[in-house]
Amino acid sequence: MGYARKSLVCLEDTPYYHVVARCVRRAWLWGYDAYAGKDYSHRKAWVLHRLRCLAGSFAIDLCAYAIMSNHYHLVLRVDRQQVARWSHAEVVTRWTRLFGVPPLIERWQDAGVSAGERRKAEQLIEEWRQRLADISWYMRCLNEHLARRANAEDECTGRFWEGRFKSQALLDETGLLTAMAYVDLNPVRAGIAMTPEESEFTSIHARLQQFQGERPVPARTKKGSRGRGNHPGVPPLLAFRDSSDPNRRAIPMKLLDYLHLLEWSGRQHRAGKRGVVAGDLPPILTRLRIDPDEWLGMMRPAGNRFGRAIGRLERLQSHARHLGQSWIRGLQAARRLRLA
């Protein structure tokens, strides 16, 4: 049974969500399609460019991303406090970066409206305000733009995405950490990169180059060539807790802890040591009381045994109650993931 998107996104439970969109028929429409003999790798840069554009409009932060050959992952944070602080004028400015300006709003901007029209204009602006903190509208503005651009290049019509995007609520720090690591390790798991720093078109690749004071540039592909087209640079990413700006919104963990955990997880996966725990267990696993064997299982292909939400057992149960459900997929996975 499917659920309406509005019932799956519950900002009272969490502002963090993991979303996935996949090309129709899982075709390699973002990479090299060996069957068709065509290289679509340059389209990955389109995603980065569009994410940069959306960052200037939406009150939605990007925590992590991975752009693969036939799908992409995003980890998003909705900032309702930020959108609530915007003035009517700022809402209009942000919305009209993506859409046209209706005549009513043009008259409102010129102060040439009656009292009744002003109320209608302000009602419309409030509707835009809600949309600018809405993940469904964010994904619509991303996927429709990409589909139209790809279809125009291919001189064809029809569906580009196999269906609506999938989403998972990340109910706590454990859920957020699990989803971000799963996303950042996608190219390593798929065998198209040996290390996170070689994983082009991922947030970890961008963070590491920024950490080293380098400008992110395209990495060499498996065939030894670079993607076609200009690299647009990376979209702005939500900072980690150890940011130099204490007032900045931040991911609730330290960057070095996250890098250590990611390196450890990727090393275990590449070595194929199923169930073997490294002696230098990352401190963050201990602090969050996460079972390392179960963590490694989650990092493997098809290892995500959660459904529409990831988090501690009690948070999953609370989230299910908010959705009006008596059960939610992932309860057993949550029990296994935690240490006794």
C-alpha positions in Angstrom: 0.0 0.0 0.0 1.3 3.4 -0.9 1.2 6.5 1.2 0.6 10.1 0.2 3.9 12.1 0.2 2.5 14.7 2.7 2.0 11.9 5.2 5.6 10.6 4.9 7.2 14.0 5.4 6.5 15.0 9.1 8.6 18.0 10.1 7.4 17.6 13.7 9.4 14.4 13.8 12.5 15.4 11.8 13.8 18.0 9.3 16.1 15.5 7.7 15.2 13.3 4.7 17.0 10.9 2.3 15.5 11.0 -1.2 16.3 8.9 -4.3 15.3 9.4 -8.0 15.9 6.8 -10.6 15.9 7.0 -14.4 13.1 5.2 -16.3 13.8 1.5 -16.8 17.0 2.1 -14.8 18.7 3.2 -18.0 22.2 4.7 -17.8 21.0 8.1 -18.8 23.6 9.9 -16.6 26.6 7.7 -17.5 28.1 5.6 -20.2 25.4 3.4 -21.8 27.4 0.4 -23.2 24.3 -1.0 -24.9 23.4 2.2 -26.7 27.1 3.2 -27.2 26.5 6.7 -25.9 28.1 8.7 -23.1 25.7 10.8 -21.0 28.2 11.5 -18.2 28.1 15.3 -18.9 24.5 15.3 -17.5 25.8 14.7 -14.0 27.0 18.3 -14.0 23.5 19.4 -14.8 22.3 18.1 -11.4 25.0 20.1 -9.6 24.1 23.2 -11.5 20.4 22.8 -10.7 21.1 22.1 -7.0 23.1 25.4 -6.9 20.1 27.2 -8.3 17.6 25.6 -5.9 19.9 26.6 -3.0 19.2 30.2 -3.8 15.5 29.8 -3.6 14.5 27.0 -1.2 14.8 26.9 2.6 16.2 23.4 2.2 19.8 22.6 3.0 21.8 19.9 1.1 23.7 17.6 3.6 24.9 14.9 1.2 24.5 13.8 -2.5 25.7 11.1 -4.9 25.0 11.3 -8.6 25.3 7.8 -10.2 24.8 6.6 -13.8 21.1 5.9 -13.5 20.0 7.5 -10.2 20.9 10.0 -7.6 20.7 10.3 -3.8 20.2 13.5 -1.7 20.1 14.0 2.0 18.1 17.2 2.7 17.3 19.3 5.7 14.2 21.5 5.8 14.7 24.8 7.6 11.2 26.0 8.6 12.7 28.7 10.9 14.5 30.2 8.0 11.5 30.4 5.7 9.4 31.9 8.5 11.8 34.8 8.8 11.7 35.8 5.2 9.7 39.0 4.3 7.1 38.9 1.6 9.5 40.6 -0.7 12.2 38.0 -0.2 9.7 35.2 -0.8 8.8 36.8 -4.1 12.4 37.2 -5.1 13.3 33.6 -4.3 10.2 32.2 -6.0 10.6 34.2 -9.2 14.1 33.0 -9.7 12.4 29.8 -10.7 9.0 30.9 -12.0 7.5 33.9 -13.8 6.0 36.9 -12.1 2.2 36.9 -12.2 0.6 40.3 -13.1 -1.0 40.5 -9.7 2.5 40.3 -8.0 3.9 42.9 -10.4 1.2 45.3 -9.4 1.8 44.4 -5.7 5.5 45.2 -6.2 4.6 48.6 -7.7 2.1 49.3 -4.9 -0.6 49.6 -7.5 -3.1 47.2 -6.0 -6.4 47.7 -4.2 -6.8 46.4 -0.6 -8.6 43.3 -1.9 -5.8 42.6 -4.5 -3.2 43.1 -1.8 -4.8 40.4 0.3 -4.9 38.0 -2.6 -1.3 38.8 -3.4 -0.2 38.2 0.1 -2.2 34.9 0.2 -0.3 33.8 -2.9 3.0 34.8 -1.4 2.2 32.8 1.7 1.5 29.8 -0.5 4.9 30.3 -2.2 6.5 30.5 1.3 5.1 27.0 2.1 6.3 25.6 -1.2 9.8 26.9 -0.6 10.1 24.6 2.4 8.4 21.7 0.7 10.5 18.7 -0.4 8.0 17.7 -3.1 8.2 21.1 -4.7 12.0 21.0 -4.4 12.1 17.6 -6.2 9.6 18.8 -8.8 11.8 21.8 -9.6 14.8 19.6 -9.9 13.4 16.6 -11.8 11.2 18.4 -14.2 14.1 20.7 -15.2 16.5 17.8 -15.7 13.9 15.7 -17.7 13.1 18.5 -20.0 16.7 19.3 -20.7 17.6 15.6 -21.3 14.6 15.1 -23.6 15.5 18.2 -25.6 19.0 17.0 -26.1 17.8 13.5 -27.1 15.0 15.1 -29.3 12.4 12.9 -27.8 9.4 13.1 -25.5 8.1 10.9 -22.7 9.1 10.0 -19.2 12.6 10.4 -18.0 12.2 9.2 -14.4 10.7 5.8 -13.5 8.3 7.3 -11.0 8.0 9.7 -8.1 11.1 10.1 -5.9 11.4 7.9 -2.9 12.0 9.4 0.6 13.1 8.2 4.0 12.7 10.2 7.2 15.9 10.4 9.2 14.6 10.5 12.7 17.7 11.1 14.8 21.5 11.5 14.6 21.9 7.7 14.0 19.5 7.8 11.0 21.2 11.0 9.6 24.7 9.5 9.9 23.6 6.2 8.3 22.0 7.8 5.3 24.8 10.3 4.7 27.5 7.5 4.8 25.3 5.2 2.6 25.1 8.1 0.1 28.7 9.1 0.1 29.9 5.5 -0.2 27.7 4.8 -3.3 30.5 4.9 -5.9 32.8 2.8 -3.7 30.1 0.1 -3.2 29.4 0.2 -7.0 33.1 -0.4 -7.8 33.5 2.8 -9.8 35.8 4.5 -7.3 38.4 3.0 -5.0 38.2 5.7 -2.3 35.8 8.4 -1.2 38.2 11.1 -2.4 38.1 9.6 -5.9 34.3 9.6 -6.0 33.4 12.4 -8.3 29.9 13.9 -8.1 29.5 13.1 -4.4 29.4 15.4 -1.4 32.3 13.7 0.2 34.5 14.3 -2.8 33.5 18.0 -2.7 34.0 18.3 1.1 37.5 16.7 0.9 38.6 19.0 -1.8 37.3 22.0 0.1 38.9 20.7 3.3 42.2 20.6 1.4 41.7 24.1 0.0 41.2 22.9 -3.6 38.5 23.8 -6.1 36.4 20.7 -7.0 37.1 19.6 -10.5 36.0 16.5 -12.5 37.8 13.3 -11.5 38.9 10.8 -14.1 36.3 8.3 -15.1 36.8 4.5 -15.2 37.7 4.8 -18.9 40.4 7.5 -18.1 38.5 10.4 -19.7 36.8 13.3 -18.1 33.1 14.1 -18.4 32.2 16.5 -21.3 31.1 20.0 -20.6 32.0 22.6 -18.0 32.0 21.6 -14.4 29.8 24.0 -12.6 31.3 23.6 -9.1 29.5 22.1 -6.2 26.3 23.2 -4.7 26.5 24.7 -1.1 26.6 21.9 1.5 25.4 22.2 5.1 28.4 22.5 7.4 29.4 20.1 10.1 29.3 21.1 13.8 33.0 22.1 13.9 32.4 24.9 11.5 34.3 28.1 12.3 31.0 30.0 12.4 29.2 28.9 15.6 25.9 30.5 14.5 25.7 28.7 11.2 23.2 25.8 10.8 25.2 22.6 11.1 25.1 18.8 10.9 25.2 17.6 14.5 28.6 15.8 14.3 32.2 16.7 13.7 33.7 16.5 10.2 36.8 14.6 11.3 34.6 12.0 13.1 32.5 11.6 10.0 35.6 11.2 7.7 37.1 8.6 10.1 33.8 6.7 10.1 33.5 6.8 6.3 37.0 5.7 5.7 36.6 2.8 8.2 33.3 1.7 6.6 34.7 1.9 3.1 37.8 0.0 4.0 35.8 -2.8 5.6 33.6 -3.0 2.5 36.5 -3.0 0.0 38.3 -5.7 2.1 35.2 -7.9 2.1 35.7 -8.8 5.8 32.1 -9.6 6.6 31.4 -9.4 10.3 35.0 -8.4 11.1 35.4 -5.2 13.2 38.5 -3.1 12.9 40.5 -2.6 16.1 40.3 1.2 15.7 36.6 1.4 16.0 35.5 5.0 15.3 34.6 6.9 18.5 31.3 8.1 17.0 30.0 4.5 16.8 30.7 4.1 20.5 29.0 7.4 21.4 25.9 6.6 19.4 25.9 2.9 20.6 25.7 1.5 17.1 26.5 -2.2 16.5 29.5 -2.1 14.1 28.6 -5.4 12.4 25.1 -4.2 11.6 26.5 -0.8 10.5 28.7 -2.6 7.9 25.7 -4.5 6.7 23.8 -1.3 6.2 26.7 0.1 4.0 26.6 -2.9 1.6 24.5 -2.9 -1.6 20.8 -3.5 -0.7 21.9 -3.3 2.9 19.3 -0.6 3.8 16.7 -2.6 5.6 14.7 0.4 6.7 11.6 1.6 4.8 10.3 5.2 4.8 12.2 6.2 7.9 15.6 5.5 9.6 16.2 6.0 13.3 16.2 4.5 16.8 13.5 2.1 17.7 11.5 4.5 19.8 11.7 7.2 17.2 10.4 4.8 14.5 7.5 3.8 16.7 6.7 7.5 17.5 6.9 8.3 13.7 4.5 5.5 12.9 2.0 6.8 15.4 2.2 10.3 13.9 1.4 8.7 10.5 -1.6 6.9 12.0 0.1 3.5 11.5 0.4 0.6 13.9 3.6 -0.7 12.3 6.5 0.7 10.2 9.2 -1.2 8.3 12.6 -1.2 9.9 11.8 -2.0 13.5 13.9 -5.2 13.5 16.7 -3.4 11.7 16.7 -0.7 14.4 16.9 -3.4 17.1 19.8 -5.0 15.4 21.7 -1.8 14.7 21.7 -0.8 18.4 24.0 -2.3 21.0 22.3 -4.1 23.9 
